[in-house]
């Protein structure tokens, strides 16, 4: 922050800390309670023109964790699917619509996630004709990328309608790096 103040730079820093919470002190959080407060005080005291974000890492979202029984919320998984699809973080979460299975638009593609945080429901969910027709109606001129547990449409239909199916959780990482 001092160097940025001196030369107008735009340096950034990321600090990561493992939890120090214990049974005796379940809410112990040095990063939040001490480091964050020190940084805030330094910004105020030295009139730095910068700020910071304090973020917490959530539960892991991967095939192994999901298959072991830990399912993320729709919003958590939607943000993760967006990241896998685009390589970017979803800045505006207001587009996420669990009812329509819609996540967001990125460039010329509409990203969808057919998912419910319930194994019984999840086993019955799929990209099917009514869902595909709703997607096509909502985003006519965009490629649709649909993350879902199953797909009941043939490749010919998907290709003709510019829909890409990505299976979850087994093919969760397929788009990463493409």
C-alpha positions in Angstrom: 0.0 0.0 0.0 2.9 2.3 0.8 4.6 1.6 -2.6 1.3 2.1 -4.4 0.9 5.5 -2.6 4.4 6.5 -3.6 4.4 5.6 -7.2 0.7 5.3 -8.1 1.1 1.5 -8.6 -1.7 -1.0 -8.5 0.0 -3.8 -6.5 -2.3 -6.3 -4.8 -1.8 -8.9 -2.1 -3.6 -12.1 -1.3 -3.4 -13.6 2.2 -4.6 -17.1 2.9 -5.0 -18.6 6.3 -6.0 -22.0 7.6 -8.5 -21.9 10.4 -7.1 -21.7 13.9 -10.5 -22.5 15.5 -10.4 -25.1 18.2 -12.9 -26.8 20.5 -12.0 -24.2 23.2 -12.1 -21.3 20.7 -14.5 -22.2 17.9 -14.7 -18.7 16.6 -10.9 -17.9 16.6 -10.0 -16.2 13.4 -6.8 -14.2 13.4 -7.1 -13.1 9.8 -10.6 -11.6 10.4 -10.1 -10.3 14.0 -6.6 -9.1 13.9 -5.1 -8.7 10.5 -8.2 -7.2 8.9 -8.4 -4.7 11.7 -4.7 -3.7 11.3 -5.1 -3.2 7.6 -8.2 -1.1 8.1 -6.4 1.1 10.6 -3.4 1.5 8.3 -5.6 2.6 5.5 -7.2 5.2 7.7 -4.0 6.4 9.4 -1.9 6.7 6.3 -4.7 7.8 3.9 -4.1 4.9 1.5 -6.4 5.0 -1.6 -6.9 1.3 -1.5 -9.0 -1.2 0.2 -9.4 -4.9 0.7 -11.8 -7.8 0.5 -12.2 -10.4 3.3 -13.4 -13.6 1.8 -14.0 -17.1 3.3 -13.5 -20.3 1.4 -16.5 -22.5 1.5 -16.9 -26.3 1.3 -15.1 -27.9 -1.6 -17.2 -28.6 -4.6 -15.9 -31.6 -6.5 -17.1 -34.9 -7.7 -15.7 -36.8 -4.7 -17.2 -34.5 -2.1 -20.6 -34.5 -3.9 -20.6 -38.3 -4.2 -19.7 -38.6 -0.5 -23.0 -36.8 0.4 -22.0 -33.1 0.7 -24.1 -31.2 -1.8 -23.6 -27.5 -2.3 -26.5 -25.0 -2.5 -27.8 -24.1 -5.9 -26.1 -20.7 -5.8 -22.8 -22.2 -4.7 -22.9 -24.7 -7.4 -24.1 -22.2 -10.0 -21.1 -19.9 -9.3 -18.8 -22.9 -9.6 -20.3 -24.1 -12.9 -19.9 -20.5 -14.2 -16.2 -20.6 -13.2 -15.7 -24.0 -14.8 -17.3 -22.8 -18.0 -15.7 -19.4 -18.3 -12.5 -19.4 -16.1 -13.9 -16.3 -14.5 -15.7 -15.6 -11.2 -19.4 -14.6 -11.4 -19.4 -10.9 -10.3 -23.1 -10.4 -10.3 -25.0 -13.2 -8.7 -28.4 -11.6 -9.3 -28.8 -13.4 -12.6 -28.9 -16.8 -10.9 -32.4 -18.3 -11.2 -32.8 -21.7 -9.7 -36.4 -22.1 -10.9 -35.4 -21.7 -14.6 -32.0 -23.3 -14.0 -30.3 -20.2 -15.3 -26.9 -19.1 -14.1 -25.7 -16.3 -16.3 -24.7 -15.0 -19.8 -21.0 -14.9 -20.7 -20.1 -13.4 -24.1 -22.5 -15.2 -26.5 -23.3 -18.2 -24.3 -26.1 -18.8 -21.8 -25.0 -21.0 -18.9 -27.5 -23.3 -17.2 -27.3 -25.7 -14.2 -30.0 -28.3 -13.8 -29.5 -29.1 -10.1 -31.3 -29.4 -6.8 -29.6 -29.9 -3.4 -31.4 -33.2 -2.8 -30.2 -36.6 -4.0 -33.7 -38.0 -4.6 -34.7 -35.0 -6.8 -31.2 -34.9 -8.4 -31.5 -38.5 -9.6 -34.7 -37.5 -11.6 -33.4 -34.3 -13.1 -32.2 -34.1 -16.7 -31.9 -31.9 -19.8 -35.0 -33.0 -21.6 -37.2 -31.5 -24.3 -39.3 -29.2 -22.2 -36.2 -27.7 -20.5 -34.4 -27.4 -23.8 -37.4 -25.6 -25.4 -37.5 -23.2 -22.5 -33.8 -22.5 -22.8 -34.1 -21.9 -26.6 -37.1 -19.6 -26.0 -35.2 -17.6 -23.4 -31.9 -17.3 -25.3 -32.6 -17.7 -29.0 -29.3 -16.5 -30.5 -26.9 -17.8 -27.9 -25.1 -21.0 -27.4 -26.5 -22.8 -24.3 -24.1 -24.7 -22.1 -26.2 -26.9 -19.7 -24.7 -28.7 -16.7 -27.1 -31.5 -15.7 -27.0 -35.0 -14.2 -28.4 -36.6 -17.4 -29.5 -35.7 -20.9 -32.5 -37.2 -22.7 -31.8 -35.5 -26.0 -29.8 -36.9 -28.8 -26.6 -35.4 -30.2 -28.3 -34.3 -33.4 -30.9 -32.2 -31.5 -28.2 -30.7 -29.3 -26.0 -29.8 -32.2 -28.9 -28.4 -34.3 -30.0 -26.2 -31.5 -26.5 -25.1 -30.3 -26.8 -26.7 -26.9 -23.8 -28.3 -25.2 -24.5 -30.8 -22.4 -22.0 -31.2 -19.5 -22.7 -34.1 -17.2 -22.5 -33.6 -13.4 -20.9 -34.7 -11.2 -18.8 -37.2 -13.2 -17.9 -34.8 -16.0 -17.8 -31.8 -13.8 -14.3 -30.7 -14.9 -14.8 -31.4 -18.6 -15.0 -27.7 -19.7 -12.1 -26.6 -17.4 -9.2 -25.8 -19.6 -11.1 -26.0 -23.0 
